[in-house]
Every structure is written in structure tokens, then in C-alpha cells.
Amino acid sequence: HSISIKIILMYYYYLFPSLIIQIIPISALVAILFGLGNLNKHNEIIALKASGVSTFHILSPYIFVGILISFSIFLLNETAVPQYTLTSTAIMDRLILKGKKNFEERSLKNVTLYGKEKRIYFAREFEIFNQTLHDVVVLEDKQGQTVKYKLTAKKARYENNHWVFYEAMRYEMDRRGNMVGEPVFSTRLEIDLAETPSDFINEGSQVEFMNAKQLRAYIHNLKGTGQKLIRKLWVDFHQRIAFPFISLIVILIGAPLAVRSGRGSVMRGIGTSFVVVLLYYGINSICLALGKGGHITPPLAAWFSNLFFALIGVYLISKTA
């Protein structure tokens, strides 16, 4: 589509934060292995120990840096990463792959919104720039999760802080889900609803484009829906919080392996550390799958790998001491 260099650079600019949070844990591991390994190679670690400096005091600056890195990744995940990832995805989808000229042509497909007052919205498409929903279905629930009424419309546009439904058909329903009376047709129906276009934009965004706060609010909006979906989203929520601490975990494991004396110990430490990192990701993936399947609780699914490998790191530090 003859994409300009400006758009390509803009795409990588917005993609950069998400790449950083993936690269930092491995970079921290390599840095601590080579840093402490170099000190070990020149017998600096032995000199420190001979001077009465404990292993914990040697490693404490690195552990402190690991804590700072973890909290920095957490803040980055909660601020820049979701919006930047959403923008980079939109640039790739609209400007690069489809050759659109601007974001005004952007639309969301198959939008579902769980709104206030037990209303559920379905729309085939939502045009963001025009603030228009196409092929709309609105359901309002009574107590006990039975449909009170059903509203269908060819389109709905947000005008003057109100939703206007065009070619709308309203059906009243009883507690068994059967239609009561005749449906009411309106060529133009103006309804004062609490939901705004920004609600549909946020709801149309995938979970990966939400931070922990937004995901938590999204889960609360889904109360009363399927427990399977709620359980999966709670696992994703706890994973948002647990993931940044992988940098601290790899430092806890890599540091004691790097300070071991012996000519071949540095290379063994590097190899062992990378194996441990691979095991971490493998066990973490299994735990997340078990959590989403309902076999273990969402907090345990997200935090088990962190706690397990943190204990291994503490054990290695005590053993090295």
C-alpha cells in the first residue's frame, strides 16, 4: 500500500513499550550473570568474602535493582503499554495492512457491552468517528436473569448526549422469555441511556489492551454472566500483577549461580539459569491453563510460579552463603 517511513516509524514507536517489558527480564538475567561472573573470574567475590562480607550483602544491591525493575515494569504495564499496544495494533491493521489514510475510518466489529441497569448491547459494527452502531440488539434483564424486553434497530447514533435508534422494534417479554403483546415499531426512537460511545470503545478493546484497573472494572460489569468467562478474566487480572516480578525472580536465581567459585561455574550458571527461566515459563503456562479451567484458584494460578521459583532463589542464596 506504499506505506510511508513516517507510519512505519510511528508503528515501532508505539510497539516499543510492549517489547521492552518482554526483553527486560532476559536482559536482567544476562547482565547479572556476566557482571557477577566477571567479578568471580577476577576473584573479587573471594576477596569480598575473605574481608567478611556475606553473600547476602554482596547480592543485596542486585536484589534491590530487581525490585525497582519489577515495579517499573508494573507501572509501565498500567500506564503506557495498553494504550500504546492498542495504537500500534490499529496502525498495523488500518494503515499498513488495509491502506487506510487515517484513524477516522476505524471501526469495531461484533461489539458486546454489559451496561448498567442489567442491559446488554450487541452490535455488528461500531463506527468510532460517526459514533454509530449497526444492527443493534439491546436486552434488559429482570431479577433472576430473565429478559424484560428486547430492542432491535438497523442502527443507533449518539446525538446530543442521547442514543437515537433508527428503524427500531421493541418486544416485551415475560419471565419465560415469550413475547407479550405486539412488537412496537419506530422509525426514530430516542432513548436516554447511561452508556456512551467511550463505553463501547473500551468494551470493544481486547483484554490485552486493558491495564489491571480497567480489567477489574470490566470483570465487575460482567457480574451475572457465565462463571467460566469470569474465572478466565480473574486469572488474566492476577497475571497482570504477577508478571512484572519475573525480573526479580530471575535475579534471585541467577545471582547465586553467578557468584559460585570455580573455573567452569560461570558457564554452568548461565546454562542453568536459562533452563530455570524456560521451566518458569512452562510451569507458569500450565498453572494459567489450570486456573482458567477451574482446577485451581485464579490467584494461585498467577502467583504459583513466582512463589515457587522465589523460594528456589532464596534457597540458592542461602546455600551459596
MIDOTOR-847681 format. One line per 3 residues: number of its first residue (from 1); their letters; for each residue x, y, z of N, C-alpha, C, O. Coordinates in steps of 0.02 Angstrom, whole numbers, plus 50000, padded with zeros to 5 digits. Atoms other than C-alpha are relative to their C-alpha. Example, Ala and Ser with C-alpha at 12.3 -4.5 7.8 and 13.67 -1.06 7.14 Angstrom:
1> AS> 50045:49941:50000:50615:49775:50390:50045:50060:50000:50097:50059:50033  49958:49941:49997:50684:49947:50357:49961:50055:50037:49986:50110:50045
***
This chain:
1> HSI> 50041:49939:50000:50000:50000:50000:50043:50063:50000:50018:50117:50016  49954:49943:50002:50153:50114:49980:50001:50037:50067:49988:50098:50070  49999:49971:49933:50169:50144:50167:50061:50045:50008:50116:50026:49989
4> SIK> 49945:49953:49990:50274:50295:50213:50044:49980:50059:50023:49943:50103  49953:50013:49946:50426:50287:50325:49973:50028:50066:49986:49999:50119  50028:49969:49940:50335:50400:50448:49952:49952:50036:49955:49946:50097
7> IIL> 50048:50048:49969:50197:50271:50477:50037:49941:50029:50019:49917:50083  49962:50057:49975:50323:50130:50497:50036:50019:50065:50035:49980:50113  49967:49977:49939:50422:50231:50625:49950:50010:50056:49965:49995:50114
10> MYY> 50052:49990:49950:50262:50277:50714:49976:49932:50028:49963:49926:50088  50021:50067:49978:50213:50092:50721:50050:49972:50051:50030:49947:50104  49950:50027:49954:50377:50041:50803:50007:50043:50063:50025:50017:50116
13> YYL> 49999:49957:49940:50370:50190:50921:49948:49977:50050:49962:49971:50109  50053:50023:49955:50204:50130:50992:50008:49927:50020:49981:49906:50071  49988:50071:49982:50261:49947:50990:50055:49993:50051:50059:49942:50086
16> FPS> 49939:50004:49958:50420:49986:51089:49986:49982:50073:50020:49938:50099  50011:50018:49929:50347:49982:51268:49983:49927:50011:50007:49897:50059  50017:50070:49992:50272:49809:51244:50060:49955:49988:50065:49902:50018
19> LII> 49939:50039:50011:50438:49745:51177:50047:50006:50060:50079:49957:50078  49955:49989:49943:50532:49821:51323:49983:49953:50058:50027:49923:50087  50019:50041:49941:50432:49728:51457:50012:49926:49987:50017:49887:50035
22> QII> 49983:50069:50016:50466:49564:51365:50075:49988:50002:50097:49933:50019  49927:50008:50005:50652:49594:51344:50035:50010:50067:50086:49978:50080  49966:49982:49938:50695:49666:51515:50017:49940:50045:50074:49938:50069
25> PIS> 49980:50056:49956:50687:49502:51616:50061:49961:49975:50105:49945:50014  49943:50036:50028:50807:49412:51498:50062:50044:50002:50117:50020:50016  49943:49954:49997:50918:49567:51490:50028:50004:50070:50089:50006:50080
28> ALV> 49977:49998:49930:50924:49574:51680:50038:49937:50017:50088:49940:50053  49966:50063:49987:50973:49391:51687:50070:49999:49970:50118:49982:50003  49935:49999:50034:51113:49410:51559:50047:50050:50034:50106:50035:50043
31> AIL> 49958:49948:49969:51176:49570:51642:50029:49976:50067:50088:49986:50080  49976:50020:49934:51187:49495:51816:50048:49940:49995:50094:49934:50034  49955:50057:50009:51267:49334:51754:50069:50022:49977:50119:49997:50003
34> FGL> 49934:49977:50025:51405:49424:51659:50032:50048:50049:50094:50048:50056  49971:49953:49951:51426:49560:51791:50032:49964:50059:50090:49974:50074  49973:50038:49944:51445:49443:51939:50050:49948:49977:50098:49932:50013
37> GNL> 49953:50049:50026:51531:49314:51830:50069:50031:49988:50120:49999:50000  49936:49966:50010:51665:49441:51785:50035:50014:50066:50096:50007:50071  49971:49991:49934:51691:49484:51968:50028:49934:50027:50081:49931:50057
40> NKH> 49979:50066:49977:51702:49299:52006:50064:49977:49963:50108:49946:49993  49942:50020:50040:51827:49272:51865:50064:50032:50025:50117:50000:50022  49941:49965:49976:51947:49400:51939:50007:49995:50076:50042:50034:50108
43> NEI> 49994:50015:49928:51925:49331:52116:49976:50057:50045:49996:50060:50103  50025:49945:49960:51835:49488:52175:49950:49975:50052:49947:50001:50108  50048:50028:49953:51697:49384:52256:50036:49967:50059:50015:49974:50117
46> IAL> 49961:50033:49947:51826:49282:52352:50031:50053:50047:50032:50044:50108  49970:49947:49960:51911:49443:52410:49948:50031:50047:49963:50046:50105  50053:49972:49958:51744:49512:52473:49983:49953:50057:49974:49975:50114
49> KAS> 50016:50049:49948:51705:49352:52567:50056:49996:50051:50043:49989:50111  49943:50002:49954:51881:49349:52641:50001:50061:50045:50029:50058:50100  50002:49939:49960:51851:49526:52703:49941:50000:50049:49931:50048:50086
52> GVS> 50055:50006:49953:51698:49466:52799:49933:50023:49973:49884:50028:50011  50063:49979:50030:51564:49525:52677:49959:49937:49983:49983:49893:49947  50042:50058:50012:51421:49400:52673:49974:49999:49928:49973:50050:49894
55> TFH> 50028:50008:50067:51345:49332:52514:49938:50043:49991:49928:50073:49938  50061:49960:50004:51182:49419:52553:50016:50073:49988:49983:50107:49948  49981:49929:50009:51268:49589:52567:50030:50011:49930:50023:50065:49902
58> ILS> 49974:49994:50068:51357:49556:52401:49943:50004:49950:49946:50043:49902  50055:50005:50048:51194:49516:52315:49944:50051:50012:49902:50062:49968  50056:49956:49983:51080:49642:52403:49991:50058:49951:49934:50076:49937
61> PYI> 50012:49947:50049:51112:49785:52278:49965:49974:49937:49922:50008:49909  50032:50029:50059:51063:49670:52135:49927:49984:50013:49884:49993:49970  50069:50015:49982:50907:49613:52225:49959:50064:50003:49901:50066:49981
64> FVG> 50035:49936:49997:50861:49794:52259:49985:50027:49930:49930:50052:49918  50011:49979:50070:50883:49835:52074:49944:49958:49968:49904:49984:49930  50053:50043:50026:50773:49685:52033:49931:50022:50023:49883:50020:49985
67> ILI> 50064:49974:49975:50636:49755:52144:49980:50064:49963:49921:50072:49945  50015:49938:50037:50649:49925:52060:49978:49986:49928:49931:50016:49903  50019:50018:50069:50642:49845:51887:49929:49973:49999:49890:49990:49954
70> SFS> 50067:50031:49999:50488:49744:51935:49945:50052:50009:49895:50049:49974  50051:49949:49990:50392:49894:52000:49997:50048:49940:49944:50075:49924  50000:49957:50059:50446:49996:51848:49960:49968:49943:49923:50001:49908
73> IFL> 50038:50036:50051:50377:49862:51731:49926:50001:50017:49884:50009:49973  50070:49998:49979:50217:49858:51833:49968:50068:49983:49913:50070:49956  50027:49934:50015:50194:50047:51816:49994:50010:49924:49946:50040:49900
76> LNE> 50002:49994:50073:50235:50038:51630:49941:49961:49972:49907:49983:49926  50057:50041:50021:50106:49899:51610:49934:50035:50014:49885:50026:49976  50062:49969:49980:49975:50004:51698:49988:50067:49965:49932:50093:49966
79> TAV> 50007:49933:50030:50007:50166:51603:50007:49998:49924:49958:50006:49888  49986:49991:50071:50089:50163:51432:49983:49939:49958:49956:49946:49903  50003:50060:50042:50084:49982:51372:49931:49988:49970:49927:49977:49909
82> PQY> 50065:50015:50031:49895:49955:51350:49981:50047:49942:49962:50024:49888  50020:49952:50051:49862:50115:51253:50048:49998:49940:50027:50003:49883  49951:50003:50054:50024:50103:51153:49992:49937:49958:49998:49939:49897
85> TLT> 50012:50062:50037:49989:49921:51107:49938:50005:49957:49938:49982:49900  50061:49990:50038:49813:49967:51053:50013:50043:49938:49988:50028:49884  49984:49956:50056:49881:50107:50944:50042:49966:49948:50029:49973:49888
88> STA> 49957:50035:50048:50017:50000:50865:49960:49948:49962:49971:49938:49902  50042:50049:50034:49888:49865:50827:49954:50034:49949:49944:50008:49894  50043:49963:50046:49772:49994:50749:50039:50025:49939:50014:50024:49883
91> IMD> 49958:49978:50056:49915:50063:50643:50013:49942:49952:50009:49950:49891  49987:50059:50042:49958:49888:50580:49937:49979:49963:49940:49964:49903  50062:50025:50031:49776:49841:50547:49972:50049:49949:49952:50029:49895
94> RLI> 50034:49951:50042:49711:50003:50472:50045:50032:49949:50028:50037:49890  49958:49960:50045:49857:50099:50398:50047:49958:49958:50059:49974:49899  49950:50040:50036:49981:49963:50348:49967:49944:49959:49977:49940:49899
97> LKG> 50029:50057:50035:49879:49807:50306:49943:50019:49952:49938:49992:49898  50059:49983:50040:49721:49891:50240:50009:50065:49960:49966:50082:49920  49985:49940:50039:49800:50051:50172:49955:50059:50012:49948:50102:49968
100> KKN> 50041:49942:49985:49682:50172:50259:50044:50062:50009:50103:50057:50023  49962:49937:49996:49733:50354:50264:50002:50029:50069:50048:50067:50085  50001:49972:49933:49685:50395:50443:49959:49955:50046:49929:49906:50023
103> FEE> 50035:50039:49950:49608:50328:50603:49925:50014:50002:49887:49979:50035  50070:49983:49998:49441:50411:50571:49956:49945:49970:49897:49940:49984  50037:50054:50032:49391:50260:50467:49998:49938:50043:49971:49886:50022
106> RSL> 49996:50059:49958:49420:50143:50611:49931:49980:50027:49890:50023:50043  50062:50025:49972:49276:50033:50670:50014:49936:50039:50065:49904:50029  49995:50061:49959:49249:49892:50795:49947:49951:49976:49889:49970:49964
109> KNV> 50045:50051:50024:49170:49729:50740:49973:49959:50059:50008:49947:50109  50032:50046:49952:49048:49621:50841:50010:50023:50072:50040:49988:50113  49991:49970:49934:49041:49733:50994:49945:49976:50047:49887:49972:50029
112> TLY> 50046:50019:49947:48961:49672:51155:50014:50044:50061:50072:50050:50081  49992:49958:49941:48932:49787:51304:49951:49979:50054:49891:49975:50042  50041:50014:49942:48868:49737:51476:49992:50066:50038:50037:50086:50076
115> GKE> 50009:49933:49973:48795:49902:51530:49966:50001:50068:49959:49949:50101  50033:49990:49936:48708:49972:51682:49926:49979:49996:49899:49969:49941  50071:50019:49995:48533:49926:51742:49985:49935:49963:49932:49926:49933
118> KRI> 50008:50067:50029:48560:49748:51679:49983:50001:49926:49944:49959:49902  50009:49999:50072:48564:49797:51496:50061:49970:49965:50118:49979:49986  49947:50030:50040:48664:49700:51367:49991:50024:49928:49936:50020:49900
121> YFA> 50002:49974:50067:48707:49775:51197:50041:49955:49953:50095:49933:49970  49964:50035:50053:48756:49683:51039:49996:50043:49937:49944:50072:49921  49999:49962:50062:48809:49768:50878:50049:49967:49952:50104:49946:49971
124> REF> 49956:50030:50050:48882:49702:50717:50062:50043:49989:50117:50018:49977  49944:49955:50013:48990:49857:50697:49988:50066:50036:49932:50089:50043  50004:49934:49968:49029:50019:50788:50050:50046:49965:50111:50036:49970
127> EIF> 49958:49950:50033:49095:50166:50685:50020:50053:50051:49977:50090:50075  49977:49957:49946:49202:50264:50806:49992:50074:49983:49967:50113:50023  50002:49930:50018:49212:50427:50710:49929:50026:49996:49915:50082:50018
130> NQT> 50070:49979:50007:49025:50434:50672:49958:49984:50062:49901:50006:50067  50035:50021:49939:48977:50360:50843:49934:49966:49983:49881:49983:50009  50059:50034:50025:48857:50243:50756:50007:49924:50007:50058:49895:49989
133> LHD> 50005:50073:49994:48807:50063:50797:49957:49974:49943:49907:50005:49924  50038:50030:50054:48745:49949:50658:49974:49931:50022:50009:49893:50056  50033:50064:49983:48624:49802:50677:50004:49988:50075:50038:49944:50100
136> VVV> 49997:49998:49927:48593:49834:50861:49947:49955:50031:49891:49951:50006  50048:50037:49959:48511:49719:50987:50013:50020:50073:50069:50016:50097  49994:49981:49929:48476:49779:51166:49953:49955:50040:49894:49948:50025
139> LED> 50039:50042:49955:48418:49660:51303:50004:50029:50070:50058:50048:50093  50000:49977:49930:48366:49715:51477:49973:49943:50043:49919:49916:50030  50018:50056:49958:48359:49584:51614:49959:50022:50060:49968:50077:50086
142> KQG> 50033:49992:49935:48241:49570:51761:50042:49964:50052:50094:49934:50036  49969:50040:49948:48292:49496:51926:49989:49926:49983:49935:49907:49960  50006:50070:50017:48327:49312:51904:50024:49985:49930:50015:49929:49905
145> QTV> 49970:50010:50065:48413:49336:51736:49949:49980:49946:49964:49937:49905  50048:50009:50054:48256:49337:51630:49994:50065:49962:49999:50119:49991  50001:49941:50042:48237:49456:51485:49935:50039:50010:49881:50011:50005
148> KYK> 50058:49956:49991:48120:49604:51518:49974:50025:49933:49914:50022:49919  50020:49979:50067:48120:49674:51342:50060:49992:49952:50118:49987:49973  49950:50006:50053:48214:49661:51178:49989:50056:49950:49932:50068:49928
151> LTA> 50004:49945:50048:48253:49807:51063:50049:49986:49944:50109:49975:49955  49957:50008:50058:48320:49787:50887:49996:50063:49957:49944:50096:49956  50000:49941:50043:48370:49925:50767:50052:49991:49944:50102:49957:49953
154> KKA> 49953:50003:50056:48455:49944:50599:50064:50037:50018:50119:50015:50001  49942:49963:49976:48570:50074:50676:49981:50044:50058:49922:50059:50068  50010:49954:49944:48591:50185:50828:50057:50050:50000:50115:50030:49996
157> RYE> 49949:49948:50002:48682:50351:50830:49996:50042:50063:49942:50056:50089  49997:49959:49940:48740:50454:50979:49994:50073:49980:50040:50101:49950  50014:49932:50020:48664:50627:50955:49979:50042:50061:49932:50024:50096
160> NNH> 50017:49954:49945:48661:50770:51082:49993:49964:50067:49945:49974:50104  49997:50037:49937:48705:50654:51227:49943:49950:50009:49927:49931:50065  50053:50051:49998:48565:50533:51183:50012:49950:49943:50041:49966:49892
163> WVF> 49998:50050:50053:48555:50372:51084:49935:50003:49961:49880:50002:49990  50058:49999:50044:48438:50379:50935:50002:49936:49958:50049:49924:49920  50005:50064:50036:48383:50211:50864:49955:50010:49938:49902:50040:49942
166> YEA> 50036:49992:50063:48325:50204:50683:49974:49932:49977:50008:49881:49980  50035:50061:50020:48201:50075:50618:50003:49949:50056:50028:49893:50048  49996:50040:49939:48182:50005:50793:49937:49960:50011:49882:49981:49994
169> MRY> 50056:50044:49982:48073:49862:50851:50010:49978:50072:50062:49952:50091  49996:50015:49929:48034:49837:51036:49952:49942:50016:49894:49943:49997  50039:50058:49981:47974:49671:51108:49999:49996:50077:50051:49997:50109
172> EMD> 50007:50012:49929:47906:49649:51284:49999:49924:50012:49968:49887:49974  49993:50071:49987:47947:49480:51362:49975:49982:50069:49980:50023:50115  50019:50024:49934:47876:49377:51505:50058:49962:50031:50112:49957:50001
175> RRG> 49945:50032:49965:47979:49280:51632:50023:49936:49967:50078:49911:49981  49980:50060:50036:47980:49128:51519:50036:50015:49934:50057:49970:49899  49967:49980:50062:48055:49227:51376:49954:50004:49941:49977:50011:49884
178> NMV> 50048:49995:50054:47894:49232:51274:49979:50072:49989:49977:50112:50036  50020:49932:50017:47838:49389:51184:49930:50016:50027:49885:49975:50021  50064:49978:49973:47696:49486:51267:49972:50055:49955:50005:50106:49945
181> GEP> 50031:49949:50043:47578:49581:51152:50035:50005:49933:50073:49960:49914  49971:49989:50066:47628:49651:50983:50063:50043:50006:50066:50088:50048  49940:49957:49999:47801:49724:50948:49983:50071:49976:49937:50081:49936
184> VFS> 50011:49930:50016:47810:49913:50933:50056:50023:49954:50115:50018:49971  49950:49978:50049:47897:49984:50779:50005:50076:50001:49955:50111:50006  49989:49928:50002:47975:50158:50774:50054:50014:49947:50106:49982:49946
187> TRL> 49949:49981:50049:48065:50240:50628:50057:50038:50034:50115:50035:50011  49949:49963:49963:48157:50351:50753:49982:49998:50074:49929:50022:50093  50014:50008:49928:48168:50312:50939:50058:50028:50040:50114:50002:50037
190> EID> 49948:49969:49958:48265:50423:51059:49994:49974:50071:49941:49978:50101  50000:50029:49934:48315:50342:51223:50058:50030:50040:50114:50037:50015  49948:49973:49955:48411:50416:51370:50033:49941:50037:50004:49915:50085
193> LAE> 49964:50056:49971:48539:50281:51414:50064:50025:50033:50093:50076:50012  49941:49980:49963:48685:50290:51535:50064:49988:49961:50115:50020:49973  49940:50019:50037:48807:50211:51412:50017:50053:49947:49972:50081:49916
196> TPS> 49975:49951:50049:48913:50324:51300:50044:49964:49949:50062:49906:49959  49955:50032:50049:49019:50290:51144:50066:49976:50029:50093:49925:50007  49936:50021:49970:49176:50282:51252:49993:49932:50035:50041:49894:50037
199> DFI> 50011:50066:49970:49099:50133:51344:50005:49945:49948:50033:49891:49962  49995:50050:50053:49083:50040:51179:50072:49993:49976:50093:49938:49958  49930:50003:50021:49262:50085:51133:50041:49959:50050:50080:49916:50030
202> NEG> 49963:50037:49948:49329:50020:51299:49981:49926:49999:50023:49882:50007  50023:50069:50000:49221:49864:51289:50023:49963:49938:50036:49903:49939  49978:50031:50062:49272:49833:51110:50074:49984:50000:50097:49945:49959
205> SQV> 49929:50015:49995:49454:49833:51160:50009:49931:50031:49973:49911:50076  49987:50066:49974:49525:49661:51192:50031:50006:50069:50056:50059:50089  49974:50001:49932:49581:49610:51365:50074:50019:50001:50097:50050:50049
208> EFM> 49928:49985:50001:49764:49626:51313:50013:50075:49996:50069:50096:50010  49992:49928:50003:49735:49813:51288:49976:50035:50062:49971:50097:50063  50023:49971:49937:49674:49840:51467:50054:49994:50053:50091:49945:50054
211> NAK> 49958:50008:49941:49775:49876:51622:49960:49965:50054:49902:49948:50045  50033:50038:49947:49735:49792:51787:49938:50035:50026:49887:50003:50041  50057:49962:49975:49618:49931:51844:49940:49994:49953:49884:49983:49974
214> QLR> 50053:50005:50050:49518:49929:51682:49972:49929:49998:49911:49919:49991  50022:50069:50003:49512:49739:51682:49956:49983:50060:49907:49947:50054  50040:50012:49940:49447:49736:51861:49930:50030:49992:49880:49997:50009
217> AYI> 50065:49968:50011:49308:49859:51817:49960:49961:49948:49899:49955:49954  50034:50039:50053:49268:49756:51661:49970:49936:50029:49915:49917:50011  50024:50062:49968:49251:49598:51767:49938:50015:50042:49890:49976:50041
220> HNL> 50058:49983:49958:49132:49685:51888:49939:50015:49957:49882:50002:49978  50057:49988:50044:49024:49739:51741:49970:49936:49973:49912:49935:49952  50023:50064:50026:49010:49557:51691:49966:49957:50053:49950:49899:50039
223> KGT> 50033:50039:49948:48932:49501:51855:49931:49977:49977:49893:50015:49948  50063:50029:50021:48787:49385:51824:50006:49962:49934:49958:49929:49914  49990:50038:50062:48862:49314:51663:50033:49934:50017:50037:49915:50075
226> GQK> 49971:50066:49990:48947:49146:51639:50061:50001:50046:50106:50043:50038  49944:50003:49952:49065:49097:51780:50065:49979:49966:50119:49996:49990  49940:50021:50036:49185:49018:51655:50039:50060:49973:50100:50063:49979
229> LIR> 49968:49939:50026:49219:49186:51573:50029:50042:50057:50084:50067:50052  49977:49961:49942:49233:49274:51742:50065:49970:50028:50112:50006:50044  49941:50034:49973:49359:49144:51802:50061:50013:49956:50116:50026:49982
232> KLW> 49944:49987:50046:49468:49166:51647:50026:50071:50007:50086:50084:50006  49980:49930:49994:49467:49355:51667:50035:50014:50066:50081:50055:50068  49966:49991:49936:49515:49344:51851:50072:49973:49996:50117:50002:50026
235> VDF> 49931:50025:50009:49665:49237:51802:50042:50051:49962:50099:50064:49980  49964:49948:50037:49714:49370:51674:50015:50061:50044:50069:50090:50039  49989:49943:49955:49693:49505:51807:50059:49988:50047:50103:50030:50053
238> HQR> 49945:50015:49954:49808:49420:51933:50066:49992:49963:50119:50007:49990  49939:50006:50039:49932:49382:51794:50029:50068:49983:50089:50076:49979  49976:49932:50013:49940:49569:51755:50044:50024:50058:50094:50059:50047
241> IAF> 49963:49977:49942:50003:49598:51932:50062:49957:50012:50113:49983:50033  49945:50046:49984:50115:49444:51947:50057:50003:49949:50115:49994:49967  49950:50005:50052:50206:49454:51780:50060:50046:50010:50116:50024:50000
244> PFI> 49942:49956:49994:50316:49608:51815:50054:49975:50047:50112:49995:50040  49951:50022:49951:50402:49517:51959:50045:49944:49976:50086:49919:50014  49955:50050:50028:50484:49392:51844:50072:50025:49998:50119:49986:50003
247> SLI> 49932:49972:50000:50633:49511:51835:50035:49988:50067:50094:49970:50070  49973:50014:49934:50658:49493:52023:50015:49926:50008:50065:49907:50038  49991:50072:49994:50639:49304:52010:50064:49977:49965:50103:49939:49994
250> VIL> 49940:50022:50037:50774:49283:51877:50064:50025:50034:50116:49993:50029  49941:49975:49964:50893:49391:51980:50013:49958:50062:50070:49943:50078  49992:50042:49941:50860:49288:52136:50031:49933:49983:50069:49905:50022
253> IGA> 49972:50065:50021:50904:49130:52039:50068:50009:49967:50114:49970:49980  49937:49992:50037:51042:49197:51927:50058:50024:50042:50115:50004:50030  49946:49971:49960:51140:49294:52058:50040:49948:50039:50102:49948:50034
256> PLA> 49960:50049:49963:51189:49148:52173:50037:49951:49955:50090:49927:49973  49965:50045:50046:51233:49040:52023:50062:50034:49971:50111:50001:49956  49944:49964:50030:51348:49176:51957:50058:50010:50048:50115:50018:50026
259> VRS> 49947:49986:49952:51446:49201:52119:50037:49937:50023:50084:49942:50062  49966:50061:49980:51496:49018:52139:50071:50000:49971:50082:50019:49914  49931:50003:50021:51682:48993:52130:50012:49940:49955:49971:49894:49954
262> GRG> 49983:50055:50045:51767:48878:52005:50006:50025:49929:49969:50070:49908  49985:49975:50067:51833:48898:51829:49940:49993:49953:49926:50038:49914  50056:50011:50047:51682:48825:51739:49933:50018:50029:49882:50004:49997
265> SVM> 50064:49989:49967:51549:48883:51859:49958:50054:49967:49897:50050:49969  50038:49946:50032:51502:49042:51763:49959:49973:49942:49899:49989:49937  50037:50028:50057:51455:48948:51605:49946:49952:50023:49891:49950:49994
268> RGI> 50052:50043:49973:51364:48818:51707:49943:50040:50029:49884:50022:50022  50052:49957:49972:51272:48957:51796:49956:50030:49946:49895:50034:49954  50039:49971:50056:51221:49037:51631:49953:49947:49972:49893:49961:49962
271> GTS> 50042:50053:50027:51159:48871:51563:49944:49981:50047:49886:49973:50026  50050:50019:49951:51069:48826:51724:49946:50054:50006:49887:50037:50012  50048:49945:49993:50987:48997:51736:49950:50002:49942:49890:50011:49953
274> FVV> 50045:50000:50057:50917:48990:51560:49953:49940:50002:49895:49946:49982  50045:50057:49993:50849:48816:51593:49946:50015:50051:49887:49998:50041  50049:49983:49948:50765:48881:51751:49948:50049:49973:49889:50043:49988
277> VLL> 50047:49952:50030:50688:49026:51653:49950:49965:49955:49890:49980:49955  50045:50038:50044:50618:48905:51524:49951:49959:50042:49892:49955:50025  50045:50036:49955:50548:48799:51666:49948:50046:50030:49890:50028:50039
280> YYG> 50047:49951:49972:50471:48955:51741:49943:50013:49952:49884:50009:49972  50053:49985:50048:50378:48998:51582:49956:49939:49988:49896:49946:49979  50039:50060:50010:50325:48817:51559:49951:49987:50056:49892:49974:50044
283> INS> 50043:50011:49942:50257:48797:51735:49947:50054:50006:49890:50041:50024  50048:49945:49997:50176:48968:51728:49944:49990:49950:49885:50003:49965  50051:50012:50051:50085:48923:51567:49952:49944:50023:49891:49949:50013
286> ICL> 50042:50055:49975:50022:48760:51645:49954:50024:50055:49895:50008:50056  50041:49974:49944:49962:48850:51802:49944:50045:49974:49888:50042:49999  50052:49956:50028:49870:48982:51699:49945:49959:49967:49886:49975:49973
289> ALG> 50051:50043:50032:49784:48845:51599:49957:49964:50052:49897:49958:50043  50038:50032:49946:49735:48755:51760:49952:50049:50033:49896:50031:50051  50042:49949:49969:49668:48917:51832:49940:50016:49956:49884:50022:49982
292> KGG> 50056:49984:50045:49563:48957:51678:49953:49941:49992:49894:49949:49976  50043:50059:50002:49499:48779:51680:49962:49987:50064:49921:49941:50066  50036:50008:49938:49439:48797:51859:50029:49949:50047:49997:49931:50097
295> HIT> 49969:50051:49958:49559:48670:51935:50036:50030:50061:50041:49998:50113  49970:49964:49944:49649:48797:52045:49973:50071:49999:49946:50094:49949  50027:49932:49995:49603:48972:52104:50041:50048:49957:50100:50036:49946
298> PPL> 49964:49952:50042:49649:49123:51995:50063:50029:50033:50114:50034:50000  49938:49974:49970:49772:49199:52123:50056:49948:50001:50114:49964:49986  49949:50052:49999:49863:49032:52142:50027:49987:49930:50087:49976:49922
301> AAW> 49978:50011:50069:49869:49009:51953:50051:50052:49977:50099:50035:49943  49956:49946:50022:49953:49177:51927:50064:50005:50042:50116:50024:50015  49944:49987:49954:50068:49179:52079:50041:49937:50017:50094:49944:50047
304> FSN> 49964:50061:49980:50122:48996:52098:50071:49999:49975:50117:49985:50013  49932:50001:50029:50271:49009:51980:50046:50050:50034:50103:50034:50049  49960:49950:49966:50332:49169:52061:50021:49976:50070:50080:49981:50088
307> LFF> 49985:50022:49932:50321:49098:52237:50047:49940:50000:50094:49937:50040  49959:50061:50003:50397:48929:52190:50072:50016:49982:50118:49992:50015  49932:49985:50022:50547:49000:52098:50034:50051:50045:50095:50053:50050
310> ALI> 49970:49955:49950:50571:49138:52227:50029:49959:50058:50083:49975:50083  49974:50044:49948:50591:49001:52358:50063:49965:49977:50110:49955:50017  49939:50031:50027:50718:48915:52245:50057:50050:50002:50113:50032:50020
313> GVY> 49948:49949:49998:50813:49079:52231:50026:50013:50070:50086:50019:50081  49979:49991:49930:50814:49104:52420:50042:49941:50023:50091:49950:50059  49961:50060:49981:50875:48925:52442:50070:50002:49970:50119:49985:50003
316> LIS> 49934:49996:50032:51016:48952:52316:50045:50052:50034:50105:50042:50041  49962:49948:49966:51069:49112:52404:50026:49974:50068:50084:49984:50085  49978:50027:49935:51073:49026:52574:50052:49946:49992:50098:49941:50032
319> KTA> 49951:50052:50013:51167:48878:52501:50067:50029:49980:50120:50004:50001  49938:49967:50021:51295:48992:52419:50035:50032:50060:50096:50032:50064  49971:49969:49941:51320:49083:52584:50034:49948:50045:50061:49965:50097
***
